[in-house]
């Protein structure tokens, strides 16, 4: 009787482990990063001219060492943003990707806080928003508008998505 019990327990255990164990999928993060870098290069080679044409002349192509690409669409007329200041920003977010034919494409707007009553409020440098968003707002002045291309190294971490934001700075706190 004991041997039958142990046999049944062994069989059930083997079946459960074989059913519960899915094949491990290896994620090649280096390949994802390389694919994103190639996607950005393709985007810049086909769209950089139009982005530059639509930008304010003094701030064209602020590509910094982190990979952030900044285009000012409206320079703004007020104070510049300083570290530690509270700011209010309206924005739309799109995602850069490859379509089914392998062409560079930009998604429809996937996030839009213009539809909300209040802008996104955060403090510059407090890490409540991702790094690329924070860096982009630091380039702006009150009432300024910009287009920003944020690679995953500054935003979406391990999902390797490049974001395209349209930003409008509508509030800078006094303190």
DOGUZA-667454 format. One record per atom (N, C-alpha, C): atom name; residue number from 1; z negated, x, y negated. Coordinates in steps of 0.02 Angstrom, whole numbers, plus 50000, padded with zeros to 5 digits. Example, Ala and Ser with C-alpha at 12.3 -4.5 7.8 and 13.67 -1.06 7.14 Angstrom:
! residues 2
 atome num     w     u     v
     N   1 49610 50660 50284
    CA   1 49610 50615 50225
     C   1 49610 50660 50165
     N   2 49646 50642 50112
    CA   2 49643 50684 50053
     C   2 49606 50645 49998
! end
This chain:
! residues 175
 atome num     w     u     v
     N   1 50000 50041 50060
    CA   1 50000 50000 50000
     C   1 50000 50043 49937
     N   2 49958 50096 49939
    CA   2 49955 50141 49882
     C   2 50022 50176 49870
     N   3 50054 50196 49922
    CA   3 50118 50231 49915
     C   3 50172 50185 49886
     N   4 50169 50121 49904
    CA   4 50216 50073 49876
     C   4 50203 50065 49801
     N   5 50140 50059 49783
    CA   5 50121 50052 49713
     C   5 50145 50113 49673
     N   6 50133 50173 49697
    CA   6 50155 50234 49662
     C   6 50231 50238 49658
     N   7 50264 50215 49711
    CA   7 50337 50215 49711
     C   7 50364 50167 49657
     N   8 50334 50108 49652
    CA   8 50356 50059 49603
     C   8 50343 50086 49532
     N   9 50284 50114 49520
    CA   9 50267 50141 49455
     C   9 50315 50198 49437
     N  10 50332 50240 49485
    CA  10 50378 50295 49472
     C  10 50448 50268 49454
     N  11 50471 50220 49491
    CA  11 50538 50191 49478
     C  11 50539 50157 49409
     N  12 50487 50118 49394
    CA  12 50484 50084 49329
     C  12 50483 50135 49273
     N  13 50444 50188 49280
    CA  13 50440 50241 49229
     C  13 50507 50274 49219
     N  14 50542 50289 49273
    CA  14 50608 50321 49268
     C  14 50657 50275 49232
     N  15 50656 50211 49251
    CA  15 50701 50163 49220
     C  15 50686 50156 49145
     N  16 50622 50149 49128
    CA  16 50604 50142 49057
     C  16 50625 50203 49017
     N  17 50612 50262 49042
    CA  17 50631 50323 49006
     C  17 50707 50330 49000
     N  18 50743 50312 49052
    CA  18 50816 50320 49048
     C  18 50846 50268 49002
     N  19 50818 50208 48998
    CA  19 50843 50157 48953
     C  19 50823 50172 48882
     N  20 50761 50195 48871
    CA  20 50735 50208 48805
     C  20 50761 50271 48773
     N  21 50787 50316 48812
    CA  21 50811 50379 48785
     C  21 50884 50374 48768
     N  22 50898 50371 48702
    CA  22 50967 50369 48681
     C  22 50993 50441 48674
     N  23 51056 50447 48676
    CA  23 51086 50513 48667
     C  23 51070 50537 48597
     N  24 51044 50597 48591
    CA  24 51027 50626 48526
     C  24 51091 50642 48487
     N  25 51093 50619 48426
    CA  25 51150 50631 48383
     C  25 51132 50687 48335
     N  26 51169 50741 48337
    CA  26 51157 50797 48293
     C  26 51191 50785 48226
     N  27 51154 50792 48172
    CA  27 51182 50783 48105
     C  27 51193 50853 48076
     N  28 51255 50867 48060
    CA  28 51272 50932 48033
     C  28 51269 50928 47956
     N  29 51210 50945 47929
    CA  29 51200 50940 47857
     C  29 51244 50989 47818
     N  30 51257 51046 47847
    CA  30 51301 51094 47813
     C  30 51371 51065 47805
     N  31 51395 51029 47856
    CA  31 51461 50997 47852
     C  31 51460 50940 47801
     N  32 51406 50901 47799
    CA  32 51401 50848 47750
     C  32 51402 50876 47679
     N  33 51367 50931 47668
    CA  33 51365 50963 47602
     C  33 51434 50990 47584
     N  34 51468 51021 47632
    CA  34 51535 51048 47620
     C  34 51585 50991 47605
     N  35 51578 50935 47642
    CA  35 51622 50877 47630
     C  35 51611 50849 47559
     N  36 51549 50846 47538
    CA  36 51534 50821 47471
     C  36 51563 50868 47418
     N  37 51555 50933 47429
    CA  37 51582 50982 47382
     C  37 51658 50976 47376
     N  38 51692 50966 47433
    CA  38 51764 50957 47433
     C  38 51784 50891 47397
     N  39 51744 50839 47409
    CA  39 51757 50774 47376
     C  39 51752 50782 47300
     N  40 51701 50817 47277
    CA  40 51692 50828 47205
     C  40 51751 50869 47177
     N  41 51771 50920 47212
    CA  41 51828 50961 47189
     C  41 51891 50918 47185
     N  42 51902 50876 47234
    CA  42 51960 50831 47233
     C  42 51955 50782 47175
     N  43 51896 50755 47163
    CA  43 51886 50709 47107
     C  43 51902 50743 47041
     N  44 51874 50803 47031
    CA  44 51885 50839 46969
     C  44 51959 50856 46959
     N  45 51993 50873 47013
    CA  45 52063 50891 47006
     C  45 52107 50831 46987
     N  46 52085 50771 47004
    CA  46 52126 50712 46988
     C  46 52100 50671 46929
     N  47 52035 50674 46914
    CA  47 52006 50630 46864
     C  47 51976 50664 46803
     N  48 51969 50730 46806
    CA  48 51935 50765 46752
     C  48 51971 50756 46685
     N  49 52037 50754 46686
    CA  49 52074 50746 46624
     C  49 52056 50681 46589
     N  50 52056 50626 46627
    CA  50 52040 50561 46597
     C  50 51968 50558 46574
     N  51 51922 50586 46613
    CA  51 51852 50587 46592
     C  51 51844 50625 46527
     N  52 51879 50681 46522
    CA  52 51876 50723 46462
     C  52 51908 50687 46403
     N  53 51963 50654 46415
    CA  53 51999 50618 46362
     C  53 51956 50563 46332
     N  54 51915 50531 46373
    CA  54 51873 50476 46350
     C  54 51805 50499 46324
     N  55 51792 50563 46321
    CA  55 51727 50588 46301
     C  55 51727 50608 46227
     N  56 51669 50611 46198
    CA  56 51660 50634 46130
     C  56 51676 50708 46127
     N  57 51716 50732 46080
    CA  57 51741 50801 46081
     C  57 51689 50857 46083
     N  58 51631 50847 46053
    CA  58 51582 50901 46050
     C  58 51545 50913 46116
     N  59 51547 50866 46162
    CA  59 51507 50872 46222
     C  59 51547 50866 46286
     N  60 51609 50886 46284
    CA  60 51652 50880 46342
     C  60 51632 50930 46396
     N  61 51632 50909 46458
    CA  61 51624 50952 46516
     C  61 51562 50995 46513
     N  62 51505 50963 46506
    CA  62 51442 51001 46511
     C  62 51424 51006 46585
     N  63 51457 51050 46619
    CA  63 51443 51061 46690
     C  63 51392 51118 46693
     N  64 51333 51102 46715
    CA  64 51283 51156 46717
     C  64 51277 51185 46787
     N  65 51236 51235 46794
    CA  65 51231 51272 46858
     C  65 51206 51229 46915
     N  66 51175 51172 46901
    CA  66 51150 51129 46954
     C  66 51204 51083 46982
     N  67 51261 51078 46948
    CA  67 51315 51035 46972
     C  67 51321 50970 46934
     N  68 51274 50956 46889
    CA  68 51279 50896 46848
     C  68 51338 50902 46801
     N  69 51377 50848 46795
    CA  69 51434 50846 46749
     C  69 51419 50792 46699
     N  70 51421 50809 46635
    CA  70 51402 50764 46581
     C  70 51458 50754 46531
     N  71 51474 50692 46515
    CA  71 51523 50675 46464
     C  71 51491 50627 46415
     N  72 51490 50644 46351
    CA  72 51464 50599 46301
     C  72 51518 50550 46281
     N  73 51503 50486 46284
    CA  73 51550 50434 46264
     C  73 51536 50410 46193
     N  74 51473 50414 46173
    CA  74 51453 50398 46105
     C  74 51394 50444 46089
     N  75 51402 50484 46039
    CA  75 51355 50539 46027
     C  75 51284 50515 46013
     N  76 51274 50461 45981
    CA  76 51207 50439 45963
     C  76 51190 50463 45893
     N  77 51141 50431 45863
    CA  77 51126 50446 45793
     C  77 51053 50461 45781
     N  78 51015 50463 45831
    CA  78 50943 50471 45821
     C  78 50917 50536 45850
     N  79 50853 50534 45866
    CA  79 50819 50592 45893
     C  79 50846 50612 45960
     N  80 50839 50676 45975
    CA  80 50856 50700 46042
     C  80 50795 50690 46087
     N  81 50806 50693 46151
    CA  81 50753 50681 46200
     C  81 50716 50746 46215
     N  82 50650 50744 46214
    CA  82 50609 50802 46228
     C  82 50567 50790 46291
     N  83 50550 50844 46324
    CA  83 50508 50841 46384
     C  83 50443 50804 46368
     N  84 50424 50759 46412
    CA  84 50361 50722 46403
     C  84 50368 50658 46364
     N  85 50426 50645 46335
    CA  85 50437 50583 46297
     C  85 50453 50526 46344
     N  86 50430 50467 46326
    CA  86 50449 50406 46362
     C  86 50516 50383 46336
     N  87 50562 50364 46380
    CA  87 50629 50342 46361
     C  87 50646 50277 46396
     N  88 50693 50241 46366
    CA  88 50720 50180 46396
     C  88 50795 50187 46403
     N  89 50820 50174 46463
    CA  89 50891 50184 46478
     C  89 50919 50123 46514
     N  90 50976 50100 46489
    CA  90 51016 50053 46527
     C  90 51069 50094 46563
     N  91 51087 50071 46624
    CA  91 51135 50111 46663
     C  91 51172 50067 46713
     N  92 51229 50093 46734
    CA  92 51264 50068 46793
     C  92 51273 50128 46840
     N  93 51274 50114 46905
    CA  93 51283 50168 46954
     C  93 51340 50149 47001
     N  94 51383 50198 47014
    CA  94 51436 50192 47063
     C  94 51430 50252 47111
     N  95 51466 50248 47166
    CA  95 51464 50300 47217
     C  95 51535 50328 47226
     N  96 51540 50394 47228
    CA  96 51603 50428 47242
     C  96 51610 50434 47318
     N  97 51669 50417 47345
    CA  97 51679 50420 47418
     C  97 51753 50428 47434
     N  98 51768 50435 47497
    CA  98 51838 50436 47520
     C  98 51854 50369 47552
     N  99 51911 50341 47533
    CA  99 51931 50278 47563
     C  99 51960 50290 47633
     N 100 51984 50237 47665
    CA 100 52008 50241 47734
     C 100 52069 50286 47741
     N 101 52104 50299 47686
    CA 101 52162 50343 47688
     C 101 52144 50415 47670
     N 102 52081 50427 47655
    CA 102 52059 50495 47638
     C 102 52064 50512 47565
     N 103 52080 50462 47524
    CA 103 52086 50474 47452
     C 103 52018 50468 47418
     N 104 52009 50503 47363
    CA 104 51948 50497 47324
     C 104 51946 50428 47292
     N 105 51889 50396 47297
    CA 105 51881 50329 47268
     C 105 51812 50322 47237
     N 106 51808 50275 47191
    CA 106 51744 50259 47159
     C 106 51727 50187 47177
     N 107 51666 50177 47200
    CA 107 51645 50110 47220
     C 107 51641 50064 47159
     N 108 51637 50000 47173
    CA 108 51618 49952 47121
     C 108 51547 49970 47100
     N 109 51524 49940 47047
    CA 109 51455 49953 47024
     C 109 51407 49930 47078
     N 110 51363 49975 47100
    CA 110 51315 49959 47152
     C 110 51245 49946 47124
     N 111 51235 49966 47062
    CA 111 51171 49953 47029
     C 111 51184 49947 46955
     N 112 51152 49897 46923
    CA 112 51165 49883 46853
     C 112 51102 49853 46823
     N 113 51069 49891 46779
    CA 113 51009 49862 46748
     C 113 51023 49831 46680
     N 114 51086 49827 46659
    CA 114 51104 49791 46598
     C 114 51088 49717 46606
     N 115 51085 49693 46668
    CA 115 51072 49623 46681
     C 115 50997 49606 46675
     N 116 50956 49658 46670
    CA 116 50884 49647 46665
     C 116 50863 49641 46592
     N 117 50806 49612 46580
    CA 117 50782 49602 46511
     C 117 50764 49668 46477
     N 118 50738 49715 46516
    CA 118 50715 49778 46487
     C 118 50751 49837 46520
     N 119 50758 49892 46482
    CA 119 50788 49952 46512
     C 119 50740 49985 46561
     N 120 50766 50033 46598
    CA 120 50723 50074 46641
     C 120 50682 50119 46595
     N 121 50617 50116 46600
    CA 121 50572 50157 46559
     C 121 50541 50210 46604
     N 122 50545 50273 46582
    CA 122 50513 50328 46618
     C 122 50498 50385 46570
     N 123 50458 50432 46592
    CA 123 50440 50490 46552
     C 123 50481 50549 46575
     N 124 50514 50582 46528
    CA 124 50556 50640 46544
     C 124 50512 50695 46577
     N 125 50534 50716 46635
    CA 125 50499 50771 46670
     C 125 50444 50749 46718
     N 126 50429 50685 46723
    CA 126 50374 50664 46767
     C 126 50395 50650 46838
     N 127 50459 50660 46854
    CA 127 50487 50653 46922
     C 127 50484 50582 46948
     N 128 50482 50532 46903
    CA 128 50484 50463 46926
     C 128 50555 50439 46938
     N 129 50604 50477 46913
    CA 129 50674 50465 46929
     C 129 50700 50530 46958
     N 130 50757 50528 46992
    CA 130 50780 50590 47023
     C 130 50805 50639 46970
     N 131 50808 50701 46989
    CA 131 50820 50757 46944
     C 131 50882 50750 46902
     N 132 50938 50731 46932
    CA 132 51001 50726 46895
     C 132 50998 50674 46840
     N 133 50965 50618 46852
    CA 133 50958 50566 46802
     C 133 50917 50592 46744
     N 134 50862 50624 46759
    CA 134 50818 50654 46708
     C 134 50857 50706 46667
     N 135 50893 50750 46700
    CA 135 50931 50802 46664
     C 135 50984 50771 46618
     N 136 51018 50721 46641
    CA 136 51070 50689 46601
     C 136 51042 50659 46537
     N 137 50986 50625 46543
    CA 137 50956 50592 46484
     C 137 50934 50645 46433
     N 138 50915 50704 46455
    CA 138 50895 50757 46409
     C 138 50951 50779 46363
     N 139 51014 50770 46384
    CA 139 51071 50788 46341
     C 139 51083 50737 46286
     N 140 51053 50678 46293
    CA 140 51071 50622 46250
     C 140 51028 50619 46186
     N 141 51053 50579 46138
    CA 141 51017 50561 46078
     C 141 51009 50485 46078
     N 142 50962 50461 46038
    CA 142 50951 50389 46032
     C 142 51016 50353 46016
     N 143 51028 50298 46050
    CA 143 51088 50256 46044
     C 143 51151 50290 46071
     N 144 51143 50345 46107
    CA 144 51200 50379 46137
     C 144 51220 50346 46203
     N 145 51283 50356 46220
    CA 145 51309 50332 46284
     C 145 51344 50390 46318
     N 146 51338 50393 46384
    CA 146 51370 50449 46420
     C 146 51391 50427 46490
     N 147 51435 50468 46518
    CA 147 51455 50461 46588
     C 147 51431 50525 46621
     N 148 51399 50518 46679
    CA 148 51369 50575 46712
     C 148 51387 50573 46786
     N 149 51406 50630 46813
    CA 149 51421 50637 46884
     C 149 51364 50679 46914
     N 150 51328 50648 46960
    CA 150 51268 50679 46989
     C 150 51279 50692 47063
     N 151 51284 50756 47083
    CA 151 51291 50771 47154
     C 151 51226 50758 47191
     N 152 51230 50754 47257
    CA 152 51171 50737 47297
     C 152 51115 50789 47290
     N 153 51132 50850 47273
    CA 153 51080 50901 47265
     C 153 51032 50883 47208
     N 154 51053 50839 47164
    CA 154 51010 50817 47108
     C 154 50991 50744 47114
     N 155 51007 50712 47169
    CA 155 50994 50640 47171
     C 155 50977 50613 47238
     N 156 51026 50602 47279
    CA 156 51018 50562 47339
     C 156 50996 50602 47400
     N 157 50973 50661 47391
    CA 157 50946 50706 47443
     C 157 50992 50709 47504
     N 158 50966 50689 47562
    CA 158 51002 50701 47624
     C 158 51058 50652 47641
     N 159 51072 50604 47597
    CA 159 51126 50558 47614
     C 159 51193 50583 47587
     N 160 51193 50636 47550
    CA 160 51253 50669 47526
     C 160 51302 50621 47493
     N 161 51277 50585 47443
    CA 161 51319 50541 47403
     C 161 51318 50566 47331
     N 162 51376 50567 47301
    CA 162 51381 50584 47230
     C 162 51381 50519 47191
     N 163 51338 50516 47140
    CA 163 51333 50457 47098
     C 163 51369 50467 47032
     N 164 51397 50414 47006
    CA 164 51427 50414 46939
     C 164 51389 50361 46899
     N 165 51357 50385 46845
    CA 165 51318 50340 46802
     C 165 51351 50333 46734
     N 166 51346 50273 46707
    CA 166 51358 50261 46637
     C 166 51289 50247 46608
     N 167 51268 50287 46559
    CA 167 51201 50282 46531
     C 167 51203 50262 46458
     N 168 51152 50226 46437
    CA 168 51143 50210 46366
     C 168 51069 50218 46350
     N 169 51054 50264 46305
    CA 169 50985 50278 46285
     C 169 50965 50231 46229
     N 170 50918 50185 46241
    CA 170 50901 50134 46192
     C 170 50830 50140 46166
     N 171 50791 50186 46194
    CA 171 50721 50191 46172
     C 171 50697 50263 46182
     N 172 50664 50290 46132
    CA 172 50627 50353 46138
     C 172 50559 50342 46108
     N 173 50507 50352 46148
    CA 173 50438 50341 46125
     C 173 50418 50394 46074
     N 174 50367 50377 46035
    CA 174 50343 50423 45984
     C 174 50301 50480 46015
     N 175 50269 50466 46072
    CA 175 50224 50516 46102
     C 175 50250 50538 46169
! end
